[in-house]
Amino acid sequence: MKTLIRQYPTGKSYIALFPASDWHSFPDFAHKLLGEINATDVVDISGPDVIDAHWYEFFWEKKQYRLIYEDWPHEISIESENSATDLVGLCAAINILFGQIQ
Protein backbone atom coordinates (compact mmCIF):
# COMPACT_ATOMS: atom_id res chain seq x y z
CA MET A 1 0.00 0.00 0.00
CA LYS A 2 1.12 3.51 -0.76
CA THR A 3 0.06 6.80 0.87
CA LEU A 4 0.37 10.37 -0.33
CA ILE A 5 -0.76 13.65 1.14
CA ARG A 6 -2.62 15.50 -1.59
CA GLN A 7 -4.81 18.57 -1.97
CA TYR A 8 -8.29 18.88 -3.37
CA PRO A 9 -8.86 21.74 -5.83
CA THR A 10 -10.40 23.61 -2.88
CA GLY A 11 -7.02 23.54 -1.11
CA LYS A 12 -8.04 21.08 1.63
CA SER A 13 -5.43 18.37 2.23
CA TYR A 14 -6.12 14.65 2.55
CA ILE A 15 -4.29 11.32 2.68
CA ALA A 16 -4.72 9.28 -0.50
CA LEU A 17 -4.43 5.53 0.12
CA PHE A 18 -3.59 3.08 -2.65
CA PRO A 19 -4.29 -0.43 -1.34
CA ALA A 20 -5.55 -3.39 -3.31
CA SER A 21 -9.21 -2.89 -2.39
CA ASP A 22 -12.49 -2.67 -4.22
CA TRP A 23 -16.10 -1.85 -3.35
CA HIS A 24 -16.83 -5.24 -1.81
CA SER A 25 -13.56 -5.73 0.08
CA PHE A 26 -13.26 -2.17 1.39
CA PRO A 27 -15.35 -2.61 4.57
CA ASP A 28 -13.04 -5.43 5.73
CA PHE A 29 -9.98 -3.34 4.80
CA ALA A 30 -11.41 -0.33 6.69
CA HIS A 31 -12.11 -2.31 9.85
CA LYS A 32 -8.63 -3.83 9.78
CA LEU A 33 -6.91 -0.47 9.14
CA LEU A 34 -8.92 1.35 11.81
CA GLY A 35 -8.21 -1.44 14.29
CA GLU A 36 -4.47 -1.37 13.54
CA ILE A 37 -4.19 2.38 14.13
CA ASN A 38 -6.31 2.08 17.30
CA ALA A 39 -9.02 4.38 15.99
CA THR A 40 -11.80 5.10 18.47
CA ASP A 41 -15.46 6.05 18.20
CA VAL A 42 -15.68 4.54 14.70
CA VAL A 43 -19.03 5.21 13.02
CA ASP A 44 -20.06 3.71 9.68
CA ILE A 45 -21.89 6.52 7.88
CA SER A 46 -22.62 4.37 4.82
CA GLY A 47 -26.21 3.37 4.42
CA PRO A 48 -28.98 2.92 1.88
CA ASP A 49 -28.84 6.60 0.93
CA VAL A 50 -25.10 6.41 0.09
CA ILE A 51 -24.78 4.37 -3.09
CA ASP A 52 -21.32 5.30 -4.36
CA ALA A 53 -19.17 5.56 -1.22
CA HIS A 54 -18.21 3.85 2.02
CA TRP A 55 -17.68 6.40 4.78
CA TYR A 56 -16.34 5.94 8.30
CA GLU A 57 -15.84 8.68 10.86
CA PHE A 58 -13.30 8.01 13.60
CA PHE A 59 -10.99 9.55 16.15
CA TRP A 60 -7.23 9.03 16.27
CA GLU A 61 -5.21 10.65 19.04
CA LYS A 62 -8.28 12.68 20.05
CA LYS A 63 -8.73 14.20 16.58
CA GLN A 64 -11.59 13.49 14.20
CA TYR A 65 -11.12 12.03 10.70
CA ARG A 66 -13.11 10.50 7.85
CA LEU A 67 -12.07 7.38 5.89
CA ILE A 68 -13.84 7.39 2.54
CA TYR A 69 -13.95 4.96 -0.37
CA GLU A 70 -15.48 6.46 -3.50
CA ASP A 71 -16.48 4.01 -6.21
CA TRP A 72 -15.80 6.69 -8.78
CA PRO A 73 -12.97 7.58 -9.23
CA HIS A 74 -12.05 4.45 -7.21
CA GLU A 75 -10.25 6.43 -4.53
CA ILE A 76 -9.63 5.91 -0.83
CA SER A 77 -8.96 8.98 1.26
CA ILE A 78 -8.65 10.13 4.85
CA GLU A 79 -9.72 13.66 5.63
CA SER A 80 -9.16 15.59 8.84
CA GLU A 81 -11.79 17.58 10.64
CA ASN A 82 -8.92 19.61 12.07
CA SER A 83 -5.80 21.00 10.42
CA ALA A 84 -3.77 19.55 7.56
CA THR A 85 -0.84 19.05 9.92
CA ASP A 86 -2.88 16.35 11.72
CA LEU A 87 -2.67 14.29 8.54
CA VAL A 88 1.13 14.10 8.69
CA GLY A 89 1.18 12.13 11.96
CA LEU A 90 -1.60 9.81 10.87
CA CYS A 91 0.04 9.23 7.49
CA ALA A 92 3.31 8.33 9.25
CA ALA A 93 1.50 5.91 11.59
CA ILE A 94 -0.18 4.19 8.64
CA ASN A 95 3.15 3.92 6.81
CA ILE A 96 4.71 2.19 9.83
CA LEU A 97 1.90 -0.41 9.79
CA PHE A 98 1.99 -1.24 6.07
CA GLY A 99 3.51 -4.66 6.46
CA GLN A 100 0.96 -5.63 9.09
CA ILE A 101 -2.26 -4.65 7.29
CA GLN A 102 -1.89 -6.02 3.78
C-alpha positions in Angstrom: 0.0 0.0 0.0 1.1 3.5 -0.8 0.1 6.8 0.9 0.4 10.4 -0.3 -0.8 13.7 1.1 -2.6 15.5 -1.6 -4.8 18.6 -2.0 -8.3 18.9 -3.4 -8.9 21.7 -5.8 -10.4 23.6 -2.9 -7.0 23.5 -1.1 -8.0 21.1 1.6 -5.4 18.4 2.2 -6.1 14.7 2.5 -4.3 11.3 2.7 -4.7 9.3 -0.5 -4.4 5.5 0.1 -3.6 3.1 -2.7 -4.3 -0.4 -1.3 -5.5 -3.4 -3.3 -9.2 -2.9 -2.4 -12.5 -2.7 -4.2 -16.1 -1.9 -3.4 -16.8 -5.2 -1.8 -13.6 -5.7 0.1 -13.3 -2.2 1.4 -15.4 -2.6 4.6 -13.0 -5.4 5.7 -10.0 -3.3 4.8 -11.4 -0.3 6.7 -12.1 -2.3 9.9 -8.6 -3.8 9.8 -6.9 -0.5 9.1 -8.9 1.4 11.8 -8.2 -1.4 14.3 -4.5 -1.4 13.5 -4.2 2.4 14.1 -6.3 2.1 17.3 -9.0 4.4 16.0 -11.8 5.1 18.5 -15.5 6.1 18.2 -15.7 4.5 14.7 -19.0 5.2 13.0 -20.1 3.7 9.7 -21.9 6.5 7.9 -22.6 4.4 4.8 -26.2 3.4 4.4 -29.0 2.9 1.9 -28.8 6.6 0.9 -25.1 6.4 0.1 -24.8 4.4 -3.1 -21.3 5.3 -4.4 -19.2 5.6 -1.2 -18.2 3.9 2.0 -17.7 6.4 4.8 -16.3 5.9 8.3 -15.8 8.7 10.9 -13.3 8.0 13.6 -11.0 9.5 16.1 -7.2 9.0 16.3 -5.2 10.6 19.0 -8.3 12.7 20.1 -8.7 14.2 16.6 -11.6 13.5 14.2 -11.1 12.0 10.7 -13.1 10.5 7.8 -12.1 7.4 5.9 -13.8 7.4 2.5 -14.0 5.0 -0.4 -15.5 6.5 -3.5 -16.5 4.0 -6.2 -15.8 6.7 -8.8 -13.0 7.6 -9.2 -12.0 4.4 -7.2 -10.3 6.4 -4.5 -9.6 5.9 -0.8 -9.0 9.0 1.3 -8.6 10.1 4.8 -9.7 13.7 5.6 -9.2 15.6 8.8 -11.8 17.6 10.6 -8.9 19.6 12.1 -5.8 21.0 10.4 -3.8 19.6 7.6 -0.8 19.0 9.9 -2.9 16.4 11.7 -2.7 14.3 8.5 1.1 14.1 8.7 1.2 12.1 12.0 -1.6 9.8 10.9 0.0 9.2 7.5 3.3 8.3 9.3 1.5 5.9 11.6 -0.2 4.2 8.6 3.1 3.9 6.8 4.7 2.2 9.8 1.9 -0.4 9.8 2.0 -1.2 6.1 3.5 -4.7 6.5 1.0 -5.6 9.1 -2.3 -4.7 7.3 -1.9 -6.0 3.8 
